Amino acid sequence: MPRADVEAAAGFVGSFSGHERNVLFEQTEAGWTEAAHAYGLDFDGDGRAVAPIDFDGDGDLDLALLELDGLRVLENRSSGAAHFARVELRANTPAGALGARVRVEAGGRAWIDQVQLTAGLQTQISPVLHFGLGDAAAIDRLEVEWPAGGVTVCEALAVDQRVEIGEGGEGCTLAPIPRWPAREAPALRSAVGIPPAEDAEGRELAVFEAGQATVLNLWAPWCEACEDEAPALAKLAAELGEDLRVVGVSVEREDVDSVEAFVRRHRLPYTIAYATEPLLEHLLGRASELRLPATFVFDGEGQLRRAFYRGVEADEIRAALDGAAPRSTVVLRELAAAHVELDNWTAAQAALEQVVEQAPDDAEAWLLLAKAELALSRVEAASAAAERALALNPQDDRAWQIEGAAAWARGDLDAAVVALDRGYAINPNSTDILMTRAVIAQAHRDAATATVNLERAIAIEPGRPDAYLLLLGLLDAQANKQAELAELRREFERKFPHLVGQ
């Protein structure tokens, strides 16, 4: 059998040279310890290369991991209290500073490194050297031994800078490290779009609620480490109460009795759910090996603060949540937009409230907040947000539409008509306004007005199935409109075959 067929038949992901996981060695008092599993870095994607690089310009080194499954970029999110030096050399040879030796002395200690271009299998590293200086507040001495034989020495340099050094007596120049602009930074892993778990009856159960920090714990009743950490999670959930949502997701789905016995034995006061394949794939990756327990800590905005692939202590979760930094307005707007796209209105509303708090003159944010509030049936809040958006931009037809819909929802027909007419005067091609006018007309048994608005909405935006469905309902209720009904139904079935029969 050809090798490709063998791999396909076995569901094999990896290479025949071995399913090579990543390893990480940590220096402790007892010596070097392999700690990749403890830190959640022993991904099973068949590792190939790893390179340290400060991709976001915050002064600490991040990691780029190349695996057979693809590329991972891991951001270093430590406290940033330690100091550093970044040394960039400019040599006078075609090979650059390759082979140059740099010694940095600071705080009574010394560090030595050499300019290289490769480190390990298939890995090209940066020729810019990075020195972690701990709590040293200044560089006492920096010495460069050039490949051609010369030496450059600089003294009394500031830390946390890029030191640029040219061969031939040019000396040392300090320069700031450019930060990665927020708009260009990659999206951080979050709870946006995370698939639901299931309850004991097989119904969908959301594992994250916007505005509330969430601890998501994967476990099983036969997992010994899960037994050890369950009391800590139970205590944390009881202490923090409504300030923290803990969801224990059991990967054991068949032996429900053992799951329930585990919950009773440890008196778990938090939500218990059952894992689904989409949820596990979302959290652990495709074809990933299941490691239990695994705990994911999300802040109230849905951002992943920490992932633990081992037993976890309550203090570790507290530290992960306490270290949450406030989001920039740009990131919050992008997060809210993602939630809106997924119809996660509760999460969108929570993010947008923070946006308007930070940027009260952001008319677009107020508009989106009004839309989210209306989707959540918070009529008064929707109206208030729409009015704020209109105060900032009176010519926004979308805000007038929301104001009209909110007025209609609270039973004020006159105010609804006035608002919708204002919006229509600004933009007569707004299908949202036309649809809202049609719904109001239909409710007041004005089929003719409703029909006119729906037909115009379809003509402007023929890809709106909701307009077709409303018009089909109107025509179906009128005995003299059967010919038009049959023609519209054929058009609907042709445009939206996936909706036929639903």
C-alpha positions in Angstrom: 0.0 0.0 0.0 1.4 3.5 -0.8 2.6 5.5 2.2 -0.1 8.1 1.6 -2.8 5.5 1.8 -1.3 4.0 5.0 -1.3 7.4 6.6 -4.9 8.1 5.5 -6.1 4.7 6.8 -4.4 5.2 10.2 -5.6 8.8 10.6 -1.9 9.6 11.1 -0.8 13.1 11.8 3.0 13.6 11.9 6.0 12.0 10.4 7.4 8.5 10.5 10.6 9.8 12.1 8.5 10.2 15.3 5.7 12.3 16.7 8.1 14.8 18.1 6.7 16.9 20.9 8.3 20.2 22.0 10.5 20.1 25.1 11.4 22.9 27.5 14.2 22.6 30.1 14.0 24.8 33.2 16.9 25.4 35.5 16.0 24.8 39.1 18.0 24.3 42.3 17.9 20.5 41.5 19.3 21.1 38.0 17.7 21.1 34.6 14.1 19.8 34.6 12.0 19.1 31.5 8.9 21.3 32.1 7.2 21.6 28.7 4.1 19.7 29.9 3.8 21.8 33.0 3.8 25.0 31.0 1.5 23.7 28.3 4.2 23.9 25.6 4.5 20.2 24.6 2.2 20.6 21.6 1.8 17.3 19.6 2.0 18.9 16.2 5.3 17.1 15.4 7.8 19.9 16.2 10.4 21.0 13.7 11.9 24.4 14.7 11.7 27.0 17.4 13.0 30.6 17.3 12.9 33.3 20.0 11.9 36.7 18.7 10.4 39.9 20.1 7.6 40.2 17.6 5.6 42.8 19.4 8.5 45.0 20.6 7.7 44.9 24.3 11.2 44.0 25.3 10.7 40.3 26.1 11.2 37.3 23.8 8.3 35.5 22.3 8.4 32.2 20.5 7.8 31.1 16.9 7.2 27.4 16.7 7.2 25.5 13.4 5.4 22.2 13.4 4.4 19.8 10.7 0.8 21.0 11.4 1.8 24.6 10.8 3.1 27.7 12.6 2.4 28.8 16.1 3.3 32.2 17.6 3.4 32.3 21.4 3.4 35.7 23.1 5.4 36.2 26.3 2.9 37.7 28.7 5.1 37.8 31.8 5.0 40.9 34.1 7.9 42.6 32.2 9.6 43.7 35.5 13.0 42.4 34.4 15.4 44.6 32.4 17.1 43.7 29.2 19.6 44.9 26.5 19.2 44.4 22.7 22.5 44.6 20.8 22.6 45.1 17.1 26.0 45.0 15.4 27.1 46.6 12.0 30.3 45.0 10.7 32.5 46.0 7.7 32.5 42.5 6.0 30.1 40.8 3.6 29.2 38.3 6.2 28.2 41.1 8.6 28.8 40.5 12.3 28.5 36.7 12.1 30.8 35.3 14.8 31.1 38.5 16.8 31.3 37.9 20.6 29.5 40.3 23.0 30.0 40.5 26.7 27.6 42.5 28.9 28.4 43.4 32.5 25.6 44.7 34.7 24.7 44.5 38.4 27.8 42.5 39.3 27.1 39.8 36.7 28.2 39.1 33.2 26.5 37.6 30.1 28.3 36.4 26.9 26.7 35.6 23.6 27.8 35.3 20.0 26.1 36.4 16.7 24.8 33.3 14.9 22.3 32.8 12.1 21.1 29.3 12.9 20.2 27.4 16.1 18.8 23.9 15.8 17.0 22.1 13.0 15.8 24.4 10.2 15.9 27.5 12.4 17.3 30.8 11.4 17.5 33.2 14.3 17.9 36.9 14.5 21.5 38.3 14.5 20.3 40.9 17.0 21.4 39.7 20.4 19.1 39.8 23.4 20.4 39.9 27.0 18.1 39.4 30.0 19.5 41.5 32.8 17.2 40.7 35.7 17.0 43.6 38.2 20.2 45.4 36.9 19.3 49.1 36.5 22.2 50.0 34.2 24.8 48.4 31.9 28.3 48.9 33.5 30.3 47.7 30.5 29.6 46.2 27.0 32.5 44.7 25.0 32.4 43.5 21.4 35.1 41.3 19.9 34.7 41.6 16.1 35.4 38.7 13.7 38.2 40.7 12.1 39.9 41.1 15.4 39.0 44.6 16.7 37.4 45.4 20.0 34.7 48.0 20.8 34.0 48.9 24.5 31.1 51.1 25.8 30.3 51.9 29.4 27.5 53.3 31.5 24.6 52.5 29.1 20.9 52.6 29.9 18.9 49.3 30.0 15.7 48.4 28.1 17.1 49.9 24.8 18.5 48.7 21.5 22.2 49.3 21.5 23.5 49.9 17.9 27.3 49.4 17.5 29.3 49.9 14.4 32.7 48.3 13.7 35.6 50.8 13.4 35.2 53.0 16.4 31.7 54.4 15.8 30.8 53.8 19.4 27.4 52.8 20.9 24.1 54.4 20.0 21.0 53.9 22.0 17.6 53.7 20.3 14.1 52.7 21.5 12.6 49.4 20.4 9.7 50.0 18.0 6.4 48.6 19.3 4.0 46.7 17.1 1.0 49.0 16.4 -2.2 47.8 18.0 -4.1 47.6 14.7 -1.5 45.3 13.2 -1.1 43.0 16.2 -2.5 39.5 15.8 -5.7 38.7 17.6 -5.2 37.0 20.9 -6.9 33.7 21.7 -10.3 34.4 23.2 -13.7 32.8 24.0 -15.2 34.5 21.0 -16.9 31.7 18.9 -16.0 29.0 21.4 -18.4 26.0 20.8 -20.8 25.1 23.5 -20.7 22.1 25.8 -23.8 20.1 26.7 -25.7 19.6 29.9 -26.7 16.2 31.2 -29.8 16.1 28.9 -27.7 16.8 25.8 -28.8 20.5 25.5 -26.3 23.1 24.4 -24.6 25.0 27.3 -22.5 28.1 26.7 -19.2 27.9 28.6 -18.6 31.7 28.5 -20.7 34.6 29.4 -19.5 38.1 28.5 -18.7 40.4 31.3 -17.8 37.6 33.7 -14.4 36.0 34.2 -14.6 32.3 33.4 -12.5 29.3 34.4 -13.1 26.4 32.1 -11.8 23.1 33.5 -11.5 19.9 31.4 -11.6 16.9 33.7 -12.7 13.2 34.1 -13.7 11.2 37.1 -10.9 8.7 36.4 -8.2 11.4 36.3 -6.1 11.3 39.5 -4.8 14.9 39.1 -8.4 16.0 38.7 -9.2 14.6 42.1 -6.3 16.6 43.6 -7.3 20.0 42.1 -11.1 19.7 42.5 -11.1 21.0 46.1 -9.1 24.1 45.0 -11.6 24.9 42.2 -14.5 24.3 44.5 -13.1 26.7 47.1 -12.3 29.4 44.6 -15.8 29.2 43.1 -17.4 29.5 46.5 -15.2 32.4 47.6 -15.6 34.5 44.5 -19.3 33.7 43.8 -20.8 35.8 41.1 -17.4 37.5 40.3 -16.2 34.2 38.7 -17.9 31.6 36.6 -16.4 28.1 36.9 -17.4 25.5 34.4 -16.2 21.9 34.8 -16.4 20.1 31.5 -16.2 16.4 31.8 -14.7 14.5 28.9 -16.3 11.3 30.3 -19.7 11.1 28.6 -20.7 7.5 28.8 -20.4 6.7 32.6 -22.6 9.5 33.8 -22.9 7.9 37.2 -19.2 8.2 37.9 -19.3 11.9 36.9 -22.2 12.6 39.3 -20.4 10.6 42.1 -17.3 12.8 41.5 -19.4 16.0 41.8 -21.0 14.8 45.0 -17.8 13.6 46.5 -16.1 17.0 46.1 -19.3 19.0 46.6 -18.6 21.0 43.5 -20.6 24.2 43.6 -20.1 25.2 40.0 -21.6 24.4 36.6 -20.9 20.9 35.3 -21.1 20.2 31.6 -20.1 17.5 29.1 -17.5 18.0 26.4 -18.3 18.0 22.7 -15.9 17.3 19.8 -16.0 20.9 18.5 -15.3 22.2 21.9 -12.3 20.0 22.5 -10.9 20.7 19.0 -11.3 24.5 19.6 -9.4 24.3 22.9 -6.8 21.7 22.2 -6.4 21.7 18.4 -7.0 19.2 15.7 -6.0 15.6 16.4 -4.6 16.7 19.7 -3.7 14.4 22.5 -6.1 14.8 25.5 -4.2 15.9 28.6 -6.1 16.1 31.9 -6.7 18.2 33.7 -6.6 21.3 31.5 -7.8 24.7 32.7 -8.4 27.8 30.7 -8.8 31.2 32.4 -10.7 33.9 30.5 -11.2 37.4 31.7 -14.6 39.1 31.5 -13.9 40.2 27.9 -13.3 36.7 26.8 -9.5 37.0 26.4 -7.5 34.0 27.4 -5.3 35.0 30.4 -3.7 31.6 31.1 -3.9 28.0 30.1 -2.8 25.2 32.5 -2.2 21.7 31.2 -1.8 20.2 34.7 -3.4 20.4 38.1 -3.9 24.1 39.1 -4.0 25.9 42.4 -6.5 28.6 43.3 -3.7 31.2 43.8 -2.5 30.6 40.2 -6.0 31.4 38.8 -6.2 34.5 41.0 -2.8 35.7 39.7 -3.9 35.1 36.1 -7.0 37.2 36.6 -5.4 39.9 38.7 -2.8 40.4 36.0 -5.4 41.2 33.3 -4.5 44.5 31.7 -7.1 46.9 30.4 -7.9 46.6 26.7 -7.3 49.4 24.2 -10.3 50.9 22.5 -9.1 49.5 19.2 -8.9 46.0 20.5 -12.3 46.3 22.3 -13.9 47.5 19.0 -12.4 44.6 17.1 -13.6 42.2 19.8 -17.1 43.7 19.7 -17.2 43.5 15.9 -16.3 39.8 16.1 -19.1 39.2 18.6 -21.6 41.1 16.4 -20.6 39.0 13.4 -21.3 35.8 15.4 -24.6 37.3 16.9 -23.1 37.0 20.4 -25.0 40.1 21.5 -24.3 39.8 25.2 -20.6 39.7 24.7 -20.8 42.5 22.1 -22.8 44.7 24.5 -20.2 44.1 27.3 -17.3 45.0 25.1 -19.1 48.1 23.6 -19.9 49.4 27.0 -16.2 49.6 27.8 -15.6 51.3 24.4 -18.0 54.1 25.0 -16.7 54.5 28.6 -13.2 55.0 27.2 -14.3 56.9 24.1 -17.6 58.7 24.8 -17.6 60.6 21.5 -17.3 57.4 19.4 -20.6 57.6 17.4 -20.1 54.2 15.7 -19.6 52.5 19.1 -22.8 54.0 20.4 -24.6 52.8 17.3 -23.3 49.3 17.7 -24.2 49.3 21.4 -27.8 50.4 20.5 -28.0 47.5 18.1 -26.8 45.0 20.7 -29.1 46.4 23.3 -32.1 46.1 20.9 -31.1 42.5 20.0 -31.1 41.7 23.8 -34.6 43.3 24.1 -33.2 46.0 26.4 -35.5 48.6 24.7 -34.8 51.6 27.0 -31.0 51.0 26.9 -31.2 50.7 23.1 -33.1 54.0 22.8 -30.6 55.8 25.0 -27.6 54.5 23.1 -29.3 55.4 19.7 -30.0 58.9 21.0 -26.4 59.3 22.0 -25.3 58.2 18.6 -27.7 60.7 17.0 -26.4 63.5 19.2 -23.0 62.8 17.8 -24.2 62.2 14.2 -27.8 63.3 13.4 -27.5 62.1 9.8 -27.0 58.5 10.7 -30.0 56.7 9.2 -29.0 53.5 11.0 -29.4 55.1 14.4 -32.8 56.5 13.4 -33.9 53.0 12.4 -32.9 51.6 15.8 -34.6 54.5 17.6 -37.8 53.7 15.6 -37.6 50.0 16.3 -37.1 50.7 20.0 -40.0 53.1 20.1 -42.2 50.5 18.4 -41.1 47.9 20.9 -42.1 50.0 23.8 -45.5 50.7 22.2 -45.0 54.3 21.0 -46.2 54.1 17.4 -46.1 57.9 16.8 -42.4 58.1 17.9 -41.6 55.1 15.8 -43.1 56.6 12.7 -41.3 59.9 13.2 -37.9 58.3 13.7 -38.3 56.0 10.7 -39.4 58.8 8.5 -36.4 60.8 9.6 -34.1 57.9 8.7 -35.9 57.3 5.4 -35.4 60.9 4.4 -31.7 60.6 5.0 -31.4 57.2 3.2 -34.4 55.9 1.2 -32.4 52.8 0.3 -32.0 51.6 3.8 -33.5 48.0 3.8 -33.5 48.0 7.6 -35.8 51.0 7.7 -38.0 49.5 5.0 -38.2 46.2 6.9 -39.1 47.9 10.1 -41.8 50.0 8.4 -43.2 46.8 6.9 -43.3 45.0 10.2 -45.2 47.9 11.8 -47.6 48.1 8.9 -48.2 44.4 9.0 -49.0 44.6 12.7 -51.6 47.3 12.0 -53.1 45.2 9.2 -51.9 47.6 6.5 -51.0 44.9 4.0 -50.6 47.4 1.1 -48.0 49.5 2.9 -46.2 46.5 4.2 -46.0 45.0 0.7 -44.7 48.2 -0.9 -41.9 48.4 1.6 -41.0 44.7 1.3 -40.9 44.8 -2.5 -38.7 47.8 -2.4 -36.3 46.1 0.2 -36.1 43.1 -2.1 -35.3 45.2 -5.1 -32.5 47.0 -3.2 -31.1 44.0 -1.5 -32.2 40.8 -3.2 -30.1 38.7 -0.9 -32.3 39.3 2.2 -34.2 36.1 2.9 -36.1 37.7 5.8 -37.7 40.2 3.4 -38.9 37.3 1.1 -40.3 35.4 4.0 -42.3 38.3 5.3 -43.6 39.1 1.9 -44.5 35.4 1.3 -46.5 35.5 4.5 -48.4 38.6 3.5 -49.3 37.2 0.0 -50.3 33.9 1.5 -52.9 35.7 3.6 -54.5 37.4 0.6 -56.8 35.2 -1.6 -56.3 37.5 -4.6 -52.5 37.3 -4.5 -52.0 33.6 -5.2 -50.4 34.1 -8.6 -47.9 36.6 -7.1 -47.3 34.2 -4.2 -46.5 31.3 -6.5 -44.0 33.4 -8.5 -42.3 34.8 -5.4 -42.1 31.3 -3.9 -40.3 30.0 -7.0 -37.9 32.9 -6.8 -37.2 32.3 -3.1 -36.6 28.6 -3.6 -34.1 29.4 -6.4 -32.2 32.0 -4.4 -32.3 30.3 -1.0 -32.5 26.5 -1.5 -30.9 25.9 1.8 -33.9 27.6 3.6 -36.6 25.7 1.8 -38.6 23.6 4.3 -37.2 25.2 7.4 
